[in-house]
Amino acid sequence: MQVDLETNLIIDAIEKSGGEARLVGGCVRDSILQRDVHDIDLATNLLPKKVIKALESCNIKTIPTGLKHGTVTAILNNRSFEITTLRHDVQCDGRHAEVEFTDDWKADASRRDFTFNALYADRHGQIYDYFGGVQDLKAQRLNFIGNSEDRIREDYLRILRAFRFHAKICTGNLSDKILNVCKKHSHMIQNLSGERIRDEMFKLLECDDPAPTLKSMQKSSVLQQIIPGEVKCEILSSSLLIGADALVKLALLLRTTENEKASIGKYISKFLRLSNKQSKKLLFLSSNNIKTELSEQEQKKYISLYGKEFYCDLIKICGVESGTNIDLIEQYISFASTFDIPKFPLSGDDLINIGYQPGKNLGKSLELLRQHWENSSYTLTRDELVIYAQKLPSAD
């Protein structure tokens, strides 16, 4: 794999202090798969304090992000790099690990989850593979390092990570052995933090076609630990959902349950510790409907009513559910991208100035006027709306 300037400068700094540094994990894996590499992580045999000293001596800014677990973040040319000292686990409780530092590269590799996540590469492109990760990667096959049950007992999040990497990399089904171990320990997912569960689920849902993996999760009683009841996973196989964000796919899944949509949406929002913004979007998308045959005037109305993002996501969801022609849905989305939502020209003060009284009737009248304005394809002016308002029963 090709190493860029900033990575080389960091490796130079570590080597000048007598250490060794290798790229590790996802950046090596994705480079072998010829996929885009985003984050660069490095492993080193230098202790954390020596890493900091080595980098700062070369004018590279450092942040002690996780010294207890051996991680230092280097900042160079507005990019961040995580550098972690080689380590091995001393004790694990299923969520956290107590570690000791080591200079043994294989010992560091042995504490990782899957064979293709335990790959290292030096700056010259030499791959260090201690557990057959390259072979598994080329075969698009997921294997735990060592005994799968031992690895899962160390951190129960690895149940979800197994399914996530299956969706991202693998073909075919997970082995029966892995599925059975995941099923055996599926109840332990409830002991993980909502944030960790959310991050894994969102990464899984962002895969182009997560449906086969989700079916395996459901068959193994894993998905039910997150979404109560049965869902119709196959609905996520629609090509209309390629590139859709995780919340859109999650909302579509929730719409297939027999649970009351608002209540299941609130439960999932709380369980996954969604932000207020994420929760609002999930509740909207899981509870609302829109027809998929719309005139231009109706498109403008719904875009104005829901906003572009919610409208496009909802029309996509309803398009999948109804089996509407993909080209038509994409036309609606394209129209929304070019439509500038006009600002409603009236306010409550305008109505009060012509004799309306503050209160519920004022709000109802304002909404009637908004609908009248929308029905005109937003052509009515403020003065025309005021004249129309004077004719309504609430004007007194």
C-alpha positions in Angstrom: 0.0 0.0 0.0 1.2 3.5 -0.7 2.1 5.6 2.3 1.4 9.4 2.1 3.6 12.2 3.3 2.1 12.7 6.7 2.2 9.0 7.6 5.8 8.9 6.5 6.7 11.9 8.7 5.1 10.2 11.8 6.9 6.9 11.1 10.2 8.9 10.6 9.7 10.5 14.1 9.1 7.1 15.8 12.1 5.5 14.0 14.4 8.4 15.0 13.6 7.5 18.6 14.5 3.9 18.1 10.9 2.6 17.6 9.1 0.7 14.9 5.7 1.7 13.5 3.3 -0.1 11.2 0.0 0.7 9.7 -2.7 -1.6 11.2 -6.3 -2.7 10.9 -8.9 -1.1 8.6 -6.5 1.0 6.5 -4.5 -2.2 5.6 -7.6 -4.3 5.1 -9.3 -1.7 2.8 -6.1 -1.1 0.8 -5.9 -4.8 0.0 -9.5 -4.7 -1.0 -8.7 -1.7 -3.2 -11.3 0.4 -1.4 -10.9 4.0 -0.3 -8.8 4.4 2.8 -10.1 7.0 5.2 -8.5 6.8 8.7 -4.8 5.8 9.2 -4.1 3.9 12.4 -0.6 2.9 13.4 0.9 0.4 16.0 4.3 0.9 17.6 6.6 -0.8 20.0 7.3 2.5 21.7 5.6 3.2 25.0 3.0 6.0 24.9 5.1 8.7 26.7 8.0 7.9 24.3 5.6 8.3 21.3 4.6 11.7 22.5 8.2 12.8 23.1 9.2 11.4 19.7 6.5 13.2 17.8 6.9 16.5 19.7 10.6 16.5 19.0 9.6 16.6 15.3 7.1 19.4 15.9 4.1 17.1 15.5 1.2 18.0 17.8 -0.1 15.2 20.1 -3.2 14.6 22.1 -3.1 11.9 24.9 -6.5 10.5 23.9 -6.2 7.1 25.6 -2.9 6.7 27.4 -4.3 4.1 29.7 -4.9 1.9 26.7 -1.8 3.1 24.9 -3.3 5.5 22.3 -1.9 8.8 21.3 -3.4 11.0 18.6 -1.1 12.8 16.3 -2.2 16.0 14.4 -0.4 16.8 11.2 -1.6 19.1 8.4 -5.1 19.1 9.8 -5.2 15.3 9.8 -5.4 13.0 12.8 -3.6 9.7 13.2 -4.1 7.2 16.1 -0.9 5.6 17.3 -1.3 2.7 19.8 1.4 0.9 21.6 1.5 -2.9 21.2 -0.5 -4.5 24.0 -2.0 -7.7 25.2 -5.1 -8.3 27.3 -4.7 -9.1 31.0 -8.4 -9.2 31.9 -11.7 -8.7 30.1 -15.2 -8.4 31.4 -17.2 -8.5 28.2 -17.2 -4.7 27.7 -13.7 -3.4 28.7 -10.2 -4.8 28.7 -7.3 -4.3 31.1 -4.1 -4.3 29.0 -0.4 -4.4 29.4 2.1 -3.1 26.9 4.4 -5.4 25.0 6.9 -5.4 22.2 5.5 -8.6 20.7 3.6 -7.9 17.4 1.9 -11.3 17.3 0.7 -10.9 20.9 -0.8 -7.5 19.8 -2.4 -9.2 16.8 -3.9 -12.0 18.9 -6.0 -9.7 20.9 -7.9 -8.4 17.9 -11.2 -9.7 16.7 -11.1 -11.0 13.1 -8.2 -12.3 11.1 -8.5 -9.6 8.4 -8.5 -6.9 11.1 -5.1 -8.1 12.5 -3.1 -7.1 9.4 -0.1 -4.8 9.7 1.9 -3.1 6.9 5.2 -1.2 7.0 5.9 1.9 5.0 7.3 -0.2 2.1 4.1 -2.2 1.7 5.3 -5.4 3.5 2.3 -7.1 5.0 2.5 -8.9 8.3 -0.2 -11.5 8.6 -0.1 -13.7 11.7 -3.5 -15.5 11.4 -4.3 -16.0 7.7 -6.1 -12.7 7.4 -5.1 -12.0 3.8 -6.4 -15.4 2.7 -9.7 -14.9 4.5 -10.0 -11.4 3.0 -9.5 -12.6 -0.5 -12.0 -15.4 0.1 -14.4 -12.8 1.5 -14.7 -14.9 4.6 -15.0 -13.9 8.3 -13.0 -15.8 10.9 -12.3 -14.9 14.5 -8.8 -15.1 15.7 -8.5 -18.2 17.8 -11.7 -19.5 19.5 -14.7 -17.4 18.5 -16.4 -17.9 21.9 -13.4 -16.7 23.8 -13.2 -13.6 21.5 -16.9 -12.8 22.1 -16.7 -13.3 25.9 -13.9 -10.7 25.9 -16.2 -8.1 24.3 -19.8 -8.9 23.5 -19.9 -6.0 20.9 -18.0 -8.4 18.7 -21.3 -10.2 18.0 -22.5 -7.0 16.2 -19.1 -6.5 14.7 -19.2 -10.0 13.2 -22.4 -9.2 11.4 -21.3 -5.7 10.4 -18.1 -7.0 8.7 -20.1 -9.8 7.1 -22.3 -7.2 5.4 -19.3 -5.0 4.5 -16.9 -7.6 3.2 -18.1 -11.2 3.0 -20.1 -13.3 0.6 -22.2 -16.3 1.6 -23.4 -17.0 5.1 -21.5 -16.8 8.4 -20.4 -20.2 9.5 -22.9 -22.2 11.7 -20.3 -22.2 14.4 -20.2 -18.4 14.5 -23.9 -18.1 14.2 -24.5 -20.5 17.1 -22.0 -18.7 19.4 -23.6 -15.3 18.6 -27.1 -16.8 19.3 -25.8 -18.3 22.6 -24.6 -14.9 23.9 -27.1 -12.6 22.1 -28.7 -11.7 25.4 -25.5 -10.0 26.5 -26.0 -7.3 23.9 -28.4 -5.7 26.4 -25.4 -5.0 28.7 -23.6 -2.9 26.1 -24.0 0.9 25.9 -26.5 2.3 23.5 -23.8 4.3 21.8 -21.7 1.3 21.0 -24.7 -0.6 19.7 -25.9 2.4 17.6 -22.5 2.8 16.0 -22.3 -0.8 14.9 -25.9 -0.9 13.7 -25.5 2.3 11.7 -22.3 1.1 10.0 -24.1 -2.2 9.1 -27.2 -0.4 7.7 -25.0 1.9 5.6 -23.8 -1.2 3.6 -25.3 -1.4 0.1 -27.5 -4.4 0.9 -27.6 -5.2 4.6 -30.8 -7.4 4.2 -29.1 -10.9 4.0 -27.0 -10.1 7.1 -30.0 -8.7 9.0 -31.9 -11.9 8.2 -29.0 -13.9 9.8 -29.1 -11.6 12.8 -32.8 -12.2 13.2 -32.4 -16.0 12.8 -29.8 -15.9 15.5 -32.0 -13.9 17.9 -29.5 -11.0 17.8 -31.6 -8.4 16.0 -34.5 -8.9 18.4 -32.2 -7.7 21.2 -32.2 -4.3 19.4 -35.6 -4.2 17.6 -38.3 -6.0 19.6 -40.4 -8.3 17.4 -40.0 -9.4 13.9 -39.0 -7.2 11.0 -39.1 -7.8 7.2 -35.4 -7.5 6.4 -35.8 -8.1 2.7 -37.3 -4.7 2.3 -33.9 -3.1 2.5 -32.7 -4.9 -0.7 -34.2 -2.2 -2.9 -31.7 -0.5 -5.2 -33.5 2.8 -4.3 -31.9 2.6 -0.9 -28.3 2.4 -2.1 -26.6 5.5 -0.6 -29.5 6.1 1.8 -28.4 6.9 5.4 -28.8 4.5 8.3 -31.8 6.3 9.8 -33.8 6.0 6.6 -33.2 2.2 6.5 -33.8 1.9 10.3 -37.1 3.7 9.9 -38.2 1.5 7.0 -37.4 -1.6 9.1 -39.5 -0.3 12.0 -42.4 0.3 9.6 -42.5 -3.4 9.0 -43.1 -4.4 12.6 -46.5 -5.0 14.2 -45.6 -2.6 17.0 -47.3 0.8 17.2 -44.9 2.9 15.1 -44.6 6.0 17.3 -43.9 3.9 20.4 -41.3 1.6 18.8 -39.7 4.7 17.3 -39.4 6.3 20.8 -38.1 3.0 22.3 -35.4 2.7 19.6 -34.4 6.3 20.0 -33.9 5.9 23.7 -32.2 2.5 23.4 -29.7 3.7 20.8 -29.2 7.0 22.6 -30.0 9.0 19.4 -29.5 12.7 19.4 -32.6 14.9 19.5 -32.2 15.6 15.8 -31.8 11.9 14.9 -34.8 11.0 17.1 -37.0 13.6 15.4 -36.1 12.2 12.0 -36.6 8.6 13.0 -40.0 9.3 14.5 -41.1 11.3 11.5 -40.0 8.7 9.0 -41.4 5.7 10.9 -44.8 7.3 11.4 -45.7 9.3 8.3 -46.9 8.5 4.8 -47.0 10.2 1.5 -48.6 9.0 -1.8 -46.1 8.3 -4.6 -48.1 9.8 -7.5 -47.8 13.5 -7.1 -48.5 16.5 -9.2 -46.0 19.3 -9.3 -48.2 21.4 -7.0 -48.4 18.5 -4.5 -44.6 18.1 -4.7 -44.1 21.7 -3.8 -46.6 21.5 -1.0 -45.0 18.5 0.7 -41.5 19.9 0.2 -42.5 23.1 1.9 -44.4 21.2 4.6 -41.7 18.7 5.5 -38.5 20.3 4.3 -36.3 18.9 1.5 -34.5 16.2 3.6 -37.5 14.7 5.3 -39.6 14.9 2.1 -36.9 13.1 0.0 -36.4 10.4 2.7 -40.1 9.8 3.1 -40.9 9.7 -0.6 -38.0 7.1 -0.9 -39.4 5.0 1.9 -42.9 5.1 0.6 -41.6 4.4 -2.9 -39.9 1.2 -1.6 -43.1 0.1 0.2 -45.4 0.7 -2.7 -43.0 -0.7 -5.3 -43.2 2.5 -7.3 -41.0 2.8 -10.3 -37.6 3.9 -9.2 -37.2 6.4 -12.0 -40.3 8.3 -10.8 -39.1 8.5 -7.2 -35.7 9.8 -8.5 -37.6 12.4 -10.5 -39.3 13.6 -7.4 -36.0 13.8 -5.5 -34.4 15.6 -8.4 -37.2 18.1 -8.5 -36.9 18.7 -4.7 -33.2 19.4 -5.1 -33.8 22.3 -7.5 -37.0 23.7 -5.9 -36.4 26.7 -3.6 -38.9 26.7 -0.8 -40.6 30.1 -0.7 -41.3 31.9 2.6 -44.9 32.2 3.6 -45.6 35.9 3.3 -48.1 36.3 6.2 -47.7 36.2 10.0 -50.0 36.3 12.9 -49.3 40.0 13.4 -50.7 40.6 9.9 -54.0 39.0 10.8 -54.2 40.9 14.2 -53.7 44.1 12.3 -56.9 43.5 10.3 -59.0 42.5 13.3 -58.2 39.0 14.2 -58.0 38.1 17.9 -55.0 36.2 19.4 -55.8 32.5 20.2 -56.5 29.2 18.6 -58.7 30.6 15.8 -55.8 32.8 14.7 -53.6 29.7 14.2 -56.4 27.9 12.4 -57.0 30.8 10.0 -53.2 31.2 9.4 -53.1 27.5 8.4 -56.1 27.9 6.1 -54.3 30.8 4.4 -51.1 28.8 4.1 -53.1 26.1 2.3 -54.7 28.6 0.0 -51.2 30.0 -0.8 -49.9 26.5 -1.5 -52.8 25.7 -3.7 -52.0 28.8 -5.8 -48.5 27.3 -6.3 -47.1 30.0 -4.1 -48.2 32.8 -6.5 -50.5 34.7 -4.1 -48.9 37.9 -2.7 -49.1 39.1 0.8 -51.7 41.8 -0.1 -53.8 39.2 -2.0 -53.7 36.9 1.1 -54.7 39.8 3.4 -57.7 40.5 1.2 -58.6 36.8 1.3 -58.2 36.7 5.1 -60.7 39.5 5.5 -63.3 37.3 3.9 -62.8 34.4 6.4 -65.3 34.0 9.3 -62.6 34.7 11.9 -62.1 38.2 10.7 -64.2 40.4 13.0 
